[in-house]
Amino acid sequence: MGGDGFKMSRFFVDGENIFADSIIIEGNDVNHIKKVLRLKRNDKITIADGKGTDYEVKITEIEKASITTSILNTKRNAAEPPIDITLFQGVPKSEKMDFVIQKSVELGVGSIIPLTTERTIVKLTEEKEVQKKLRRWNRISMEAAKQSGRGVIPVVKQPTDFKSALNTLKNSSLSVIPYEGERENGLRKIIPSGFSAGEIFIFIGSEGGFTKQEIESAVNYGVHPVTLGPRILRTETAGIVALSILMYEIGDVGG
């Protein structure tokens, strides 16, 4: 198991369990370490604090409900992008949202907000069901963050409607809305030259897309309609493509 440096098994631990020279692991990760990975004392793992710092540690004690480790090395996580991207994702049918969350986290999204629009089929209205979905979606985000070596766990936030989402936008941010009716402006044209820090908001419609009135409202709030190419993309594809293009353009992926 393992490898050198920070390519070993990776876990997130709350800051309250991180001390000057040791870190204590609790919860579900304990059983995963003991029964799935079968790690032993003196094995090395990586722990992330969820705020951008990675710790290379050595397991020193394995108990029933906790694992104690000693800190060998501390390092700033290098996997976080220089820009903070919020994805407003129109809630799709079935389990497509799981896929969107997983891949968005792998690509470097900062946070994901489920979005209700005029054409959204899936209505998140019952609070108990909403909280159940949020717990599931945030678990998916955490696992994707672990797998992809992220330094933070992107939060899947409380669902919102389109108008409320527009009201959260800031003048200093860049906001885009992929729209099949747009033919001229691609993301490359919209991104300011040398843009390498700040906030970007991406709006993705559900299966039915956005209405013309919604696009007009978005434009009034300073959101830029963009094309993602000559083909119409599914809702679970569009956000991933937009994220990929943005990350490439700012130099975060692709070398």
C-alpha positions in Angstrom: 0.0 0.0 0.0 1.1 3.5 -0.5 3.9 5.0 -2.5 6.1 7.9 -1.7 5.1 11.4 -0.6 1.4 12.3 -1.0 0.3 9.5 -3.4 -0.9 7.3 -0.6 -4.4 6.7 0.8 -6.1 9.9 1.6 -8.6 11.0 4.3 -10.2 14.2 5.5 -10.2 15.0 9.2 -11.9 17.9 11.0 -9.6 20.5 12.4 -10.5 19.7 16.0 -8.8 16.3 15.6 -5.6 17.9 14.3 -2.9 18.6 17.0 0.6 20.0 17.0 2.3 16.6 16.3 -0.6 14.1 15.9 -3.9 13.6 14.2 -6.8 11.3 15.3 -9.1 9.7 12.8 -12.6 8.8 13.8 -15.9 7.7 12.2 -16.3 5.5 9.1 -12.7 5.9 8.0 -11.6 3.8 10.9 -13.2 0.7 9.6 -12.1 1.5 6.1 -8.5 1.7 7.2 -8.6 -1.4 9.3 -10.9 -3.8 7.3 -10.7 -2.6 3.7 -7.2 -1.2 3.3 -5.9 -3.4 6.2 -3.3 -0.9 7.2 -1.1 -1.5 10.3 1.0 0.5 12.7 3.8 2.4 11.0 2.0 2.5 7.6 1.8 6.0 6.1 -1.3 7.8 4.9 -2.2 11.4 3.8 -4.7 13.4 5.8 -6.3 16.6 4.6 -7.8 19.3 6.8 -10.3 20.4 4.2 -8.8 23.9 4.2 -5.9 23.2 1.8 -3.3 21.6 4.0 -2.1 18.0 3.6 -0.3 16.0 6.3 1.8 13.0 5.7 1.4 10.9 8.8 2.3 7.5 10.3 -0.2 5.3 12.1 0.9 4.9 15.7 -2.2 3.4 17.4 -5.2 1.5 16.1 -8.1 1.2 18.5 -11.8 0.1 18.1 -13.2 3.6 17.4 -10.2 5.7 16.5 -6.8 5.7 14.9 -3.9 7.9 16.1 -1.3 9.1 13.8 1.9 11.1 14.1 2.7 14.0 11.7 5.8 13.5 9.6 5.4 16.3 7.1 3.0 19.2 6.3 2.4 20.5 2.8 0.1 23.0 1.1 -2.2 21.1 -1.2 -1.3 21.7 -4.8 -4.5 20.4 -6.4 -6.8 23.4 -5.8 -7.5 25.7 -8.7 -6.7 29.4 -8.5 -10.3 30.4 -9.2 -13.4 29.7 -7.2 -16.1 28.2 -9.5 -19.7 27.8 -8.4 -21.9 25.5 -10.5 -25.6 26.2 -10.4 -26.8 22.9 -11.8 -30.4 22.5 -12.9 -31.6 19.4 -11.1 -31.8 16.5 -13.5 -33.9 13.3 -13.4 -32.8 10.0 -11.9 -29.2 9.8 -10.6 -27.6 12.2 -13.1 -26.8 14.6 -10.3 -24.5 12.1 -8.7 -22.4 12.0 -11.9 -22.4 15.8 -12.2 -21.2 16.2 -8.6 -18.5 13.5 -8.9 -17.0 14.8 -12.1 -17.3 18.5 -11.2 -15.4 17.9 -8.0 -12.7 16.0 -9.9 -12.3 19.0 -12.3 -12.0 21.5 -9.5 -15.4 23.1 -8.8 -15.6 25.2 -5.6 -19.2 24.5 -4.8 -22.4 23.2 -6.4 -25.9 24.6 -5.9 -28.9 22.5 -7.2 -31.0 24.9 -9.3 -34.8 24.9 -9.9 -35.9 26.6 -13.2 -39.1 26.9 -15.1 -38.5 23.7 -16.9 -37.1 21.6 -14.1 -39.0 18.4 -13.8 -37.6 17.2 -10.5 -39.1 19.5 -7.8 -37.2 19.5 -4.5 -40.0 20.7 -2.2 -40.2 18.4 0.9 -37.5 19.5 3.3 -36.9 15.9 4.6 -36.2 14.7 1.1 -34.0 17.7 0.3 -31.8 17.0 3.4 -31.6 13.3 2.5 -30.4 14.2 -1.0 -27.9 16.8 0.3 -26.4 14.2 2.6 -26.0 11.8 -0.3 -24.6 14.5 -2.6 -22.1 15.7 -0.1 -20.9 12.2 0.5 -20.3 11.8 -3.2 -18.4 15.1 -3.2 -16.2 14.0 -0.3 -15.3 10.7 -2.0 -14.5 12.5 -5.2 -12.4 15.0 -3.4 -10.5 12.1 -1.7 -10.0 10.2 -5.0 -8.8 13.3 -7.0 -6.4 14.6 -4.3 -8.3 17.8 -3.6 -7.4 19.9 -0.6 -11.0 20.9 0.2 -14.3 19.2 0.0 -16.6 21.2 -2.3 -20.0 21.7 -0.6 -23.3 20.9 -2.3 -25.4 23.7 -0.9 -29.1 24.1 -0.3 -31.2 24.1 -3.5 -32.3 27.5 -4.9 -34.5 28.9 -7.6 -33.3 30.8 -10.6 -34.2 34.3 -9.5 -32.7 33.8 -6.0 -29.5 32.5 -7.7 -29.2 35.6 -9.8 -29.6 37.8 -6.7 -26.5 36.2 -5.2 -24.2 37.3 -8.0 -21.5 39.9 -7.4 -20.3 42.6 -9.7 -16.7 41.4 -9.4 -17.5 37.9 -10.5 -17.7 36.4 -14.0 -21.0 34.6 -14.7 -21.8 32.5 -17.7 -24.9 30.6 -18.9 -24.4 28.0 -21.7 -27.4 28.4 -24.1 -28.2 26.7 -27.4 -29.5 29.9 -28.8 -26.1 31.6 -28.5 -24.0 31.3 -31.7 -21.2 33.8 -31.4 -19.7 34.0 -27.9 -17.7 31.0 -26.6 -16.1 30.8 -23.2 -12.7 31.8 -24.7 -14.2 35.2 -25.8 -15.8 35.8 -22.4 -12.8 35.1 -20.1 -10.8 38.3 -19.7 -7.2 38.1 -20.8 -4.9 37.0 -18.0 -7.9 35.9 -15.8 -6.3 33.6 -13.2 -8.0 34.4 -9.9 -11.5 35.3 -8.6 -14.9 33.9 -8.9 -16.8 32.3 -11.8 -20.5 31.3 -11.7 -21.8 28.7 -14.2 -25.6 28.3 -14.8 -26.7 24.9 -16.3 -30.3 24.2 -17.1 -32.1 20.9 -16.5 -33.3 18.6 -19.3 -35.6 21.2 -20.7 -33.0 24.0 -20.8 -33.7 27.6 -20.0 -36.6 29.6 -21.3 -35.9 32.7 -23.4 -37.3 34.8 -20.5 -34.8 33.3 -18.1 -31.9 34.0 -20.4 -33.1 37.6 -20.7 -33.3 37.9 -16.9 -29.8 36.4 -16.6 -28.4 39.0 -19.1 -30.0 41.8 -17.1 -27.9 40.6 -14.1 -24.7 40.6 -16.1 -24.6 36.9 -17.0 -23.0 36.1 -20.3 -24.8 33.6 -22.6 -22.2 31.3 -24.2 -22.1 28.5 -26.7 -20.3 25.2 -25.9 -20.1 24.2 -29.6 -22.4 23.2 -32.5 -24.0 20.3 -30.7 -26.7 20.3 -28.0 -25.3 18.7 -24.9 -27.2 16.9 -22.2 -27.5 18.7 -18.8 -25.1 16.2 -17.2 -22.6 16.9 -19.9 -22.8 20.7 -20.3 -21.5 21.6 -16.8 -18.6 19.2 -17.2 -17.7 20.7 -20.6 -17.9 24.3 -19.3 -15.7 23.5 -16.3 -13.2 21.7 -18.5 -12.9 24.7 -20.9 -12.6 27.2 -18.1 -9.9 25.2 -16.3 -8.0 24.8 -19.6 -8.2 28.5 -20.4 -6.8 29.5 -17.0 -4.0 27.0 -17.2 -5.3 24.6 -14.5 -5.6 21.6 -16.7 -3.9 20.5 -20.0 -0.3 21.6 -19.1 
